[in-house]
């Protein structure tokens, strides 16, 4: 079984290689330059470019043809394909994948709307890869994806809501616009879109709130799978991760960096955590 996702999963390269995951990239546009997300520009370089420009970044989804090209080699070999993608409420990536699927009548292809983004999508992809490695069929793994995807909790904070606002991904978090500049907005991906949670006034309180949320989840489920990361905010993430790792029952899948597309909408300085009950025990 071949598992394919898109570049908004922000999967670290070592996990892409380990699980043999196919990545269909979105495209980043900044000023008069464009890059294929994940393939053409490293996160740290993109953060540097973003901080020094006055241009606002935009992104574009893959076309159905990009997915046809990604699926074709595996269809020709008779392999089954599980294609898991960014929330359909945040992008048209899922729709492009569905249109590509219709190009292969009779092929064993399942296309799944994760209702997630970034590290939460990564967690789902890895869970599916591990499930497939244990011998599950395509339909069984697709069922796992559709069942577990909505259960993953994703919380994040941004330095500025302006990137989400300009990029059209702010959702109901627009209620935070116009508040004090020093506010640290705590946001959540819920039902596939960005939702406001709290307005927090200090960085210390923000980190404590992240920890409180994970502690509550760990008390409920006893064991959690977790992924964390940031966009040009490594020192603060190191602090946060040190606190999170002291919580009993946490299994850290990886610490990553937000890729170009997600950073284009979240901005530099973002922090993100994603977790779900450990279904790989």
C-alpha positions in Angstrom: 0.0 0.0 0.0 1.3 3.4 -0.9 0.4 6.3 1.4 0.3 9.8 -0.2 -0.2 13.1 1.5 0.5 16.7 0.7 3.2 19.1 1.8 1.0 20.8 4.4 1.5 17.7 6.7 5.0 19.2 7.5 6.3 15.7 8.0 10.1 15.6 8.8 12.2 14.1 6.0 13.3 11.1 8.2 9.7 10.0 8.7 8.9 10.4 5.1 11.8 8.1 4.2 11.0 5.6 7.1 7.4 5.2 6.1 7.9 5.7 2.3 5.3 8.5 2.2 4.6 10.2 -1.1 4.3 14.0 -0.9 2.3 16.1 -3.4 3.5 19.7 -3.0 1.5 22.9 -2.8 3.2 26.0 -4.3 4.3 29.1 -2.3 4.4 32.6 -4.0 6.3 35.5 -2.4 6.7 38.6 -4.5 7.9 37.5 -7.9 9.2 34.1 -6.7 7.6 30.8 -6.4 8.6 27.5 -4.8 7.3 24.0 -4.5 6.6 23.5 -0.8 8.9 21.0 0.9 11.0 20.4 -2.2 12.4 23.8 -3.2 12.9 25.7 0.0 13.9 24.7 3.6 11.8 26.1 6.4 14.6 28.1 8.0 15.4 29.8 4.7 11.7 30.6 4.1 11.4 32.1 7.6 14.3 34.3 6.9 12.8 35.4 3.5 9.4 36.1 5.1 10.8 38.2 7.9 12.7 40.5 5.6 10.0 41.1 2.9 7.0 43.5 2.9 5.3 41.2 0.3 2.5 39.0 1.6 2.8 35.3 0.7 0.1 33.4 -1.1 -0.2 29.7 -1.8 -1.8 27.5 -4.5 -3.1 23.9 -4.4 -2.0 21.1 -6.6 -4.1 20.5 -9.7 -5.8 17.2 -10.3 -3.0 16.4 -12.9 -0.4 16.6 -10.1 -2.3 13.9 -8.3 -2.8 11.8 -11.5 1.0 11.9 -11.9 1.5 10.9 -8.3 -1.0 8.0 -8.5 -0.1 6.6 -11.9 3.1 4.7 -11.1 1.3 2.8 -8.3 -1.9 2.2 -10.2 0.2 0.7 -13.0 1.8 -1.7 -10.6 -1.5 -2.7 -9.1 -0.8 -1.2 -5.7 -3.5 0.2 -3.5 -3.2 3.9 -2.6 -4.4 5.8 0.5 -4.3 9.6 -0.1 -4.8 11.7 3.0 -5.0 15.5 2.8 -5.3 18.9 4.3 -8.8 19.8 5.6 -11.2 20.5 2.8 -12.4 23.6 4.8 -8.9 25.1 4.5 -8.0 24.3 0.9 -9.1 22.6 -2.3 -6.3 20.0 -2.1 -8.8 17.2 -1.2 -11.0 18.1 -4.1 -8.1 17.9 -6.5 -7.3 14.5 -5.2 -10.9 13.3 -5.6 -11.0 14.5 -9.2 -7.7 12.6 -9.9 -9.2 9.5 -8.3 -12.0 9.6 -10.9 -9.4 9.3 -13.6 -8.6 5.7 -12.5 -11.9 3.8 -12.5 -11.5 0.4 -10.8 -8.2 1.3 -9.1 -7.8 0.7 -5.4 -7.6 4.4 -4.3 -9.1 5.8 -1.1 -9.0 9.6 -0.7 -9.5 10.9 2.8 -10.3 14.4 4.1 -8.2 14.6 7.3 -10.1 17.7 8.6 -6.6 18.5 9.9 -3.4 20.4 9.0 0.3 20.3 9.6 1.4 18.1 12.6 -2.0 16.7 13.2 -2.1 15.5 9.5 1.4 14.1 10.1 0.2 12.1 13.1 -2.7 10.7 11.1 -0.4 9.7 8.2 2.0 7.9 10.6 -0.8 6.1 12.3 -2.1 4.9 9.0 1.4 3.9 7.8 1.9 1.9 11.0 -1.5 0.3 10.7 -0.8 -0.7 7.1 2.6 -2.2 8.1 0.7 -4.4 10.6 -1.2 -6.0 7.6 -4.4 -4.0 7.5 -6.2 -3.7 4.2 -6.8 -0.5 2.3 -10.4 -0.2 3.5 -9.3 -0.9 7.1 -6.6 1.7 7.0 -9.0 4.2 5.4 -11.5 3.5 8.1 -8.8 4.2 10.7 -8.0 7.5 9.0 -11.6 8.7 9.0 -12.2 7.6 12.6 -9.0 9.0 14.1 -8.6 12.1 12.1 -11.4 14.1 13.8 -10.1 12.9 17.2 -6.7 14.6 16.9 -6.5 17.8 18.9 -4.5 20.7 17.4 -3.7 23.9 19.3 -1.5 26.7 18.1 -0.6 30.3 18.6 0.7 32.9 16.2 2.7 36.1 16.6 0.2 38.0 14.4 -3.3 37.2 13.1 -2.6 39.2 10.0 -1.2 36.2 8.1 -4.3 34.1 8.7 -6.5 37.1 7.9 -4.9 38.0 4.6 -4.7 34.4 3.6 -8.4 33.8 4.2 -7.8 31.0 6.7 -8.7 32.9 9.9 -12.2 31.4 10.2 -14.0 32.3 13.5 -10.7 33.5 14.9 -11.5 36.8 13.2 -13.2 37.8 16.5 -9.6 38.3 17.9 -8.7 40.9 15.2 -8.3 44.4 16.5 -7.4 43.3 20.0 -4.3 44.4 21.8 -1.1 43.8 19.9 0.5 42.0 22.9 -2.3 39.4 23.0 -1.2 35.8 22.4 -4.1 34.2 20.6 -4.7 30.5 21.4 -6.3 28.9 18.4 -7.6 25.4 17.6 -8.3 23.4 14.4 -11.9 22.2 15.1 -14.2 20.5 12.6 -11.6 21.2 9.9 -11.3 25.0 10.4 -9.6 27.5 12.7 -11.5 28.4 15.8 -10.6 30.9 18.6 -10.0 29.5 22.1 -8.5 32.2 24.3 -6.8 35.6 24.3 -3.7 35.2 26.5 -1.7 38.1 27.7 1.8 36.7 28.4 4.1 34.1 26.8 4.5 32.3 30.1 0.7 32.0 30.5 0.5 30.7 26.9 3.0 27.9 27.6 1.2 27.0 30.8 -2.1 26.8 29.0 -0.6 24.4 26.4 0.6 22.2 29.2 -2.8 22.4 31.0 -4.6 21.2 27.8 -2.2 18.3 27.4 -2.4 17.3 31.0 -6.2 17.1 30.8 -6.0 14.9 27.7 -3.4 12.7 29.3 -5.7 12.2 32.4 -8.5 11.2 30.1 -6.6 8.8 27.8 -3.6 7.9 30.0 -1.3 7.7 26.9 -1.0 10.2 24.1 0.8 10.4 20.7 2.1 13.9 20.2 3.9 16.1 17.6 5.1 19.6 18.2 6.8 22.3 16.2 7.2 26.0 15.4 8.0 28.6 12.7 11.2 30.4 13.7 10.4 30.1 17.4 12.8 27.3 18.4 13.9 28.6 21.8 10.3 28.9 23.1 9.4 25.5 21.6 12.3 23.9 23.5 11.0 25.4 26.7 7.4 24.2 26.0 8.6 20.7 25.0 10.6 20.4 28.2 7.4 21.0 30.1 5.3 18.7 28.0 7.7 15.8 28.3 7.3 15.8 32.0 3.6 14.8 31.7 3.2 11.0 32.2 2.0 9.0 29.2 3.3 11.3 26.5 4.9 9.6 23.4 6.6 12.2 21.3 6.4 11.2 17.6 8.5 14.1 16.5 9.5 17.8 16.9 9.2 19.5 13.5 9.1 22.8 11.7 6.2 24.4 10.0 6.7 24.3 6.3 6.3 27.0 3.8 2.6 26.8 3.1 1.5 26.6 6.7 4.0 29.4 7.7 2.5 31.5 4.9 -0.8 31.5 6.7 0.4 31.3 10.3 3.4 33.6 10.0 6.8 33.3 11.6 6.8 32.9 15.4 4.0 30.3 15.5 3.9 27.4 18.0 1.8 24.3 17.5 1.0 21.0 19.2 -1.1 18.1 18.1 -2.0 15.0 20.1 -4.4 12.0 20.1 -4.9 9.0 22.3 -2.3 6.4 21.6 -3.9 3.9 19.2 -0.5 2.2 18.4 0.0 0.5 21.7 
